[in-house]
Amino acid sequence: MQFKKITAILALTVLCLATVSSFAQTAPTTLTPQEREDALKQFATTRDNFLKSIAGLSQKQWTFKPAPDRWSVAEVAEHITVAESAIFGVVQKQVMSSPAAPDKRDQVKGKDELILEKVPDRTHKVQAPEILRPTGRWATEAELTRTFEDSRAATMDYIRTTNDDLRDHFFDHPVLGTLDGYQWLLLISAHSARHTAQIEEVKADPNFPKS
């Protein structure tokens, strides 16, 4: 009788271990602490650089256009702000609603670095899609800044707390190809860095108002 009891306990233990092992293999893969830290640093740096680039400008400086076909600081800042929520919306509504496809991981290897290095590079110009073009959505710089800060804070809070398996969900970018959810988030930060550089180009124009 004692032998049968021990055998039953051993069998139950093996079953429990097998269940735990199976769960570990199929459980969603959340971001690592290092991935969260790296992303949050990127977001903090690009947030601060953008806000610094538009701080203290006069109305003339805010609306100055280097040429009829080039954007003003106000227009670039609007583009950045609109893109903040638009790209985050892609993550929530497109990327994470797609089926998990861990077999696609090989397709996006190395794209973290590609996004952070190449997207801010303004050597190659790209036309913004119509939905992200400036239309004067905010009446004042203060309103735009407040909207940007709220959007950026929401995205950073998501990065800090989410348990979504961002590395196993994918969605295609028209230029960069297939990206996972984490890479779409990095794109938000890299995009703002790209256009903060554009703001500095406008400010460096020889005709930019002195005050």
C-alpha positions in Angstrom: 0.0 0.0 0.0 2.8 2.4 0.9 4.5 1.6 -2.4 1.4 2.4 -4.3 1.0 5.7 -2.5 4.6 6.7 -3.3 4.1 5.7 -7.0 0.9 7.8 -7.2 2.7 10.8 -5.7 5.6 10.4 -8.2 3.2 10.2 -11.1 1.4 13.3 -10.0 4.7 15.2 -9.6 5.7 14.2 -13.1 2.3 15.4 -14.5 2.6 18.8 -12.7 6.2 19.3 -14.0 5.1 18.5 -17.5 2.2 21.0 -17.3 4.5 23.7 -16.0 7.0 23.0 -18.8 4.3 23.1 -21.4 3.0 26.4 -20.1 6.5 27.9 -20.0 6.9 27.0 -23.7 3.6 28.5 -24.8 3.4 31.5 -22.4 3.6 35.0 -24.1 7.1 36.5 -24.3 7.0 39.9 -22.6 9.7 42.5 -23.0 13.0 42.0 -21.1 14.0 44.5 -18.5 16.8 45.6 -20.8 14.4 46.2 -23.7 12.2 48.3 -21.5 15.1 50.3 -20.2 16.6 50.9 -23.7 13.3 52.0 -25.1 12.5 54.3 -22.2 15.9 55.9 -22.5 15.4 56.5 -26.2 11.9 58.0 -25.6 13.2 60.3 -22.8 16.1 61.6 -24.9 14.1 62.2 -28.0 11.3 63.8 -26.0 13.7 66.2 -24.3 15.5 67.1 -27.6 12.2 67.9 -29.3 10.8 70.0 -26.5 14.1 71.9 -26.3 14.1 72.5 -30.1 10.7 74.3 -30.0 11.1 76.1 -26.6 11.2 79.9 -26.5 10.4 80.6 -30.1 8.6 83.7 -31.1 5.5 83.6 -33.4 7.6 84.7 -36.3 10.2 81.9 -35.6 7.4 79.4 -35.1 5.8 80.0 -38.5 8.8 80.9 -40.6 9.1 78.8 -43.8 12.6 78.6 -45.4 10.8 78.1 -48.8 7.3 77.8 -50.0 7.7 74.0 -50.4 9.3 73.5 -47.0 7.7 73.2 -43.6 7.9 75.7 -40.8 8.9 74.7 -37.2 5.2 74.7 -36.4 4.4 72.3 -39.2 7.2 69.9 -38.4 6.2 69.9 -34.7 2.6 69.2 -35.7 3.8 66.3 -37.9 5.8 64.8 -35.0 2.8 65.2 -32.6 0.3 63.6 -35.0 2.7 60.7 -35.7 3.1 60.0 -31.9 -0.5 58.9 -31.5 -0.9 57.5 -35.0 2.0 55.1 -34.8 1.1 54.0 -31.2 -2.4 53.4 -32.6 -0.8 51.0 -35.2 0.8 49.1 -32.4 -2.4 48.7 -30.5 -4.9 48.2 -33.3 -2.9 46.6 -36.0 0.2 44.9 -34.6 -1.2 43.4 -31.4 -4.5 42.4 -33.1 -2.6 40.3 -35.6 -2.0 36.6 -34.8 1.2 35.8 -32.9 3.7 34.5 -35.4 7.0 33.7 -33.6 8.3 32.1 -36.9 8.7 35.6 -38.3 11.3 36.6 -35.8 14.1 35.9 -38.2 12.6 38.4 -40.6 13.2 41.3 -38.2 16.6 40.5 -36.8 18.8 43.6 -36.7 15.9 46.0 -37.3 16.1 47.5 -33.8 19.5 49.0 -34.7 18.3 49.8 -38.2 15.4 51.9 -37.0 17.5 53.8 -34.4 20.3 54.5 -36.8 18.7 55.0 -40.2 15.3 56.6 -39.5 16.8 59.7 -37.9 19.2 60.1 -40.9 17.8 62.8 -43.2 20.0 62.0 -46.1 17.1 60.2 -47.7 13.9 62.2 -47.8 10.5 60.6 -47.7 7.1 62.1 -48.4 4.8 62.0 -45.4 1.4 60.3 -45.9 -1.5 62.6 -46.2 -2.9 61.7 -42.8 0.3 62.9 -41.1 0.7 66.1 -42.9 0.3 69.4 -41.0 -3.1 71.1 -41.3 -3.0 73.6 -38.4 -4.6 71.2 -35.9 -3.4 73.2 -32.9 -3.9 76.9 -32.5 -0.9 77.5 -30.3 2.5 76.1 -29.5 1.3 75.5 -25.9 -1.6 73.3 -27.0 0.6 71.3 -29.4 3.2 70.8 -26.7 0.7 69.6 -24.2 -0.7 67.1 -26.7 2.8 65.8 -27.5 3.7 65.4 -23.8 0.5 63.6 -23.1 1.0 61.2 -26.0 4.6 60.5 -25.2 3.8 59.9 -21.5 1.1 57.4 -22.4 3.5 55.5 -24.7 6.2 55.4 -22.1 3.8 54.2 -19.5 2.8 51.4 -21.9 6.4 50.4 -22.4 7.0 50.5 -18.7 4.1 48.3 -17.7 2.9 46.2 -20.7 2.9 42.4 -20.6 2.0 42.2 -24.3 4.2 39.8 -26.3 5.4 42.5 -28.6 8.2 40.4 -30.1 5.8 37.8 -31.5 3.3 40.1 -33.3 4.2 41.8 -36.6 2.9 44.3 -39.1 4.5 45.6 -42.3 5.9 49.1 -42.7 5.7 50.6 -46.2 9.5 51.4 -46.2 11.0 49.2 -43.5 9.1 46.0 -44.3 8.0 43.6 -41.5 8.5 45.0 -38.0 7.5 43.5 -34.6 5.6 45.4 -32.0 8.7 46.5 -30.1 10.2 47.9 -33.3 7.1 49.8 -34.1 7.4 51.5 -30.7 11.1 52.3 -31.4 9.9 53.9 -34.7 7.9 56.5 -32.7 11.1 57.7 -31.0 13.3 57.5 -34.1 10.7 59.4 -36.1 10.6 62.3 -33.6 14.4 62.3 -33.7 14.4 62.6 -37.5 12.0 65.5 -37.5 13.7 67.3 -34.6 16.7 67.4 -36.8 14.5 68.9 -39.5 13.4 71.6 -37.0 17.1 72.4 -36.4 17.6 72.7 -40.2 14.8 75.3 -40.3 16.4 77.2 -37.4 19.8 77.2 -39.1 18.4 78.8 -42.2 20.1 82.2 -42.8 16.8 83.9 -43.0 15.4 82.4 -39.8 14.1 85.4 -37.7 16.4 86.5 -35.0 13.5 87.0 -32.6 
